[in-house]
Amino acid sequence: MYSAPAEKTDSGNFPEEMNAKGVEILSGDPKKAIIKLSVPMIVAMSVQTVYQLVDTYWVSGLGADALAAMGFVFPFFFISMALSNGLGIGGGSAISRRIGARDKAGADNVAVHTIVMMMLLVLIFTIPFYVFAPQIFSLVGAGQTTYLAVAYARVIFLGSLVVFFTNVANAILRAEGDSKRAMQAMVLGAALNIVLDPIFIYTFNMGIAGAAWATLLSLAVSSLMMLNWLFLRKDTFVSFNFKDFSFEKDIVNDIFRVTIPASTQQLSMSLSMLILNLIIVNVSNTDGVAVYSTGWRVATIAIAPLIGIATAMVSVSGAAFGAKEFEKAKTAHTYAIKLGLLIESGVAVFTFIFAPQIAAVFTQTEDAAHIAPDLVHFLRVICIFYPSVSLGMLSTSFFQGAGKGMNALTANLLRTIVFTPLFAALFAFTLNMGQVGAWWGIVIGNGMGAGVTFVWARLYLSTILNTEPLNKPIEQGF
């Protein structure tokens, strides 16, 4: 049994605040905390990935060029997700650690800093990407699909504030253990997107830009829900007071210790996708990019449960490290890994068996039917690495919760920038396997990276447990 930390704190009313349900979950049994926090997020992520598949399905009706255009845009959309998710993870980790240390005022201050930093990032991201969209997509090889990519991307770039706020606000809710309301906002947005997609794409005859507008409006609804909870009803654990706000160096540094590595980590995934797109275009054509982008969207539904568990891992490990309960952090990590391996093994088998039926859903039109065999092949190759993803993703989340973002980043860069492109190029060019070689490069590169991250996390835990007294805080820097 795990007991809550002692009630002594610099924030005098914090013990009473501990009655908040989410905080009680974070302070309890780590196995129960992983389940209670991850189940709502698994539901939310599953619904979101279903929406992505539905989105791809409706766009596939516009032909293979539209699918390829989405493939070229996706890495850049992923950049906005990387920056906002990275800031959310950094702020959320700092909030969870202060909750674990029973510092309510500190948690509030971190939350305010996170929102202000988000607003600055929105300005930095939106202007250059919107203005230079045509040049950007020409440079990355979009070719004949450039005009479609620009039409889709400019809508997404224009709505960056909504994208950023949705991810950051959601992370703040998760950080205080309120995963149910985080789920509600995500599910409503995804469900609305599913309804709006065909209306905007076909009924309003907006084409691929209609898919982007459907996404943006759906995220806006999710944002309004969380805006209401955080700033109007003010019934969350953390509270916001922007009066007389000024940046505090220690808080900014604490957030950035995780934010910068987490954002860089996800940005490296965007760079990896761009490199893979270029490899695929050179050994195939834009149809190969259509297969890759469509198949990867299908693959995201396989790892949706892991993303849900990973969000719980950040909060649980953050609270455990804040309370200096390192054995509790180890229990959480071990349990999450076992859960992830079990789920992903089942999903991999399902994907392999039903790959033809899955591919058929996205290749029904005459313009897209010719990529069906390649899509089936992609799905059957890529599912091999699903179980190994749990080792890497959940270990990364553990590091992020602990405030050790650079550990996760280093291992991730090996996977995304070194292993995956290297093996993809090796198999595609050197071994002359073409686009199929790129698929195998993705599998092997991701598998090796996941293994490195897992081993590093276990070694770090062993070191902490063997050398750090349980009543002494560990250094949270790089």
NORSUL-V828795 format. One line per field, one symbol per residue. ss: DSSP state (~ for helix, > for strand, _ for the rest). phi: phi as a letter, one per 20 degrees, with the letter a starting at -180 (. if undefined). psi: psi as a letter, one per 30 degrees, with the letter a starting at -180 (. if undefined). Layout:
ss->???
phi->???
psi->???
This chain:
ss->_____________~~~~___~~~~~~~__~~~~~~~~~~~~~~~~~~~~~~~~~~~~~~~___~~~~~~~~~~~~~~~~~~~~~~~~~~~~~~~~~~~~~___~~~~~~~~~~~~~~~~~~~~~~~~~~~~_~~~~~~~___~~~~~~~~~~~~~~~~_~~~~~~~~~~~~~~~~___~~~~~~~~~~~~~~~~~~~~~~~~~____~~~~~~~~~~~~~~~~~~~~~~~~~~_______________~~~~~~~~~~~~~~~~~~~~~~~~~~~~~~~~~~~__~~~~~~~~~~~~~~~~~~~~~~~~~~~~~~~~~~~~~___~~~~~~~~~~~~~~~~~~~~~~~~~~~~_~~~~~~~_______~~~~~~~~~~~~~~~~~~~~~~~~~~~~~~~~~~__~~~~~~~~~~~~~~~~~~~~~~~~~~___~~~~~~~~~~~~~~~~~~~~~~~~~~~~~~~~~~___________
phi->.ddffgffafdgefgffffggfffffeefffffgffeegfffffffffffgfffgfgffgfeofffffgffffgffffffffffffffffffffffffffemdfffffffffgffffffffgffeffffffdggfffffenflfegffffffffffffeggffffgfffffffffenefffgfgffffffffffffgffffdfelemffffffffffffffgffgfffffddfldeffccceflfbfdgffgffffgdffffffgfffffffffffgfffffecafffffffffffffffffeggfffffffffffffffffemdffffffffffffffffffffffffffffdgffffffdcffffdffegfffffgffefffeggfgffffffffggfffndfffffgfffgfeedfffffffgffdfelemfffffffffffffffffffffffffffffffeddffdcfefdef
psi->kkllllfklfjegeeefffkeeeeeffakeeeeeeefeeeeeeeeeeeeeeeeeeeeeefffleeeeeeeeeeeeeefeeeeeeeeeeeeeeeeeeeeeeghieeeeeeeeeeeeeeeeeeeeeeeeeeeegeeeefeeggfbfgeeeeeeeeeeeeegeeeeeeeeeeeeeeefggifeeeeeeeeeeeeeeeefdfeeeeefhfbffeeeeeeeeeeeeeeeeeeeeefeehglellkjfkhkkkkeeeeeeefeeeeeeeeeeefeeeeeeeeeeeeeefcafeeeeeeeeeeeefffegeeeeeeeeeeeeeeeeeeefhifeeeeeeeeeeeeeeeeefeeeeeeeeegeeeeeeegheleffeffeeeeeeeefeffefeefeeeeefeeeeeeefgieeeeeeeeeeeefdeeeeeeeeeeeeghfbfeeeeeeeeeeeeeeeeeeeeeeeeeeeeefffkkfgkklkga.
